[in-house]
Amino acid sequence: MKRHQENTNELLLDDIYESKNPAVVKYALQVVAEEMDKAHERATIRVAQRFRHLLSPQMQQALAAQYPVTALAASA
């Protein structure tokens, strides 16, 4: 069901979400998969940051070098 609102600045993407165009569907699924991969990695690193004390000293150093806490916070 499409929602239409007059005189509002709300972005409504129903026409895209409900599209039957194969190119739109394919691209939307591709983008969602890519974003889910990024979100999964970000979540995993956040858990590692929170429980870094459980990692070996070598892995703690690698974590700090590859994923500084400030960089991770900025991407969240």
ROVODREN-784740 format. One record per atom (N, C-alpha, C): z, x, y. Coordinates in steps of 0.2 Angstrom, whole numbers, plus 5000, padded with zeros to 4 digits. Each point is the difference from the previous one (the first is absolute). Layout:
BEGIN
ZXY ...
This chain:
BEGIN
500050044994 500049965006 500050045006 499549995005 500050045006 500549985005 500350045004 500449985005 499650025007 500049965004 499750015007 500549985005 500150055004 500549985006 499650025006 500149955005 499750015006 500550035005 499750045005 500450035005 500650054997 499850044995 500550054998 499750064999 500450065000 499750064999 500250024992 500249964996 500150014993 499450024997 500050054996 499450024996 500049974993 499549964999 499949964994 499450034996 500250024994 499550034996 499749964994 500249945000 499849954995 499350014998 499550005005 499350014998 499850064996 500450055001 499950064995 500449994994 500649985000 500449994994 499649954995 499749955003 499749954995 499350014999 499750065002 499350015000 499850014992 499449974999 499850004993 499450065000 499950035005 499550065001 500250054995 499650024995 500250064996 500250065003 499650025005 500250065004 500750005003 500249945003 500650005003 500650004995 499949964994 500550014995 500150074997 499450034999 500050074997 500450055005 499849995006 500350055005 500749985001 500249945000 500749985001 500450034994 499849994994 500450024994 500050085000 499550035002 500050085001 500550025005 500049975006 500550025005 500749984998 500149954997 500749984997 500250054995 499650024996 500250054994 500250075004 499650025005 500150065003 500750005004 500149955003 500649995004 500649994995 499949974994 500650004995 500150074998 499550044999 500150074997 500450045005 499949995007 500350035005 500749985001 500149934999 500749975000 500450034994 499750004995 500450024994 500250085001 499650045002 500250075001 500550005005 499949975006 500550005005 500749984998 500049944996 500749984997 500350054995 499650034996 500250054995 500350065004 499750025006 500350065004 500649985003 500049945002 500749975004 500550004995 499949994993 500550004995 500250074999 499550055000 500250074999 500450025005 499849985007 500450035005 500749975000 500149944998 500749975000 500450044994 499750014995 500450034994 499750084999 499950035005 499750074999 500650054997 500649985001 500550044996 500050004993 499649954997 499950004993 499450054998 499650025004 499550054999 500250074999 499650044997 500250075000 499950035007 500350065001 499950035007 499350015001 499650024995 499350025001 499649935002 500249954997 499749935002 500249975006 500650025002 500349985007 499650045005 499850064999 499750045005 499249975000 499749994995 499449975000 499949935003 500549964999 500149935003 500050015008 500550055002 500150015007 499350025004 499750054996 499450035003 499449955000 499949964995 499549955000 500149945003 500649985001 500249935002 500650015005 499950035006 500650005004 500249935002 500749995000 500349945001 499749965007 499950045005 499849975006 499349984999 499650034997 499349984999 500049934995 500450004996 500049944995 500349945004 500550015005 500249945004 499549985004 499650045003 499449985005 499549964996 499950014994 499549974996 500249934997 500749995000 500249944997 499949945005 
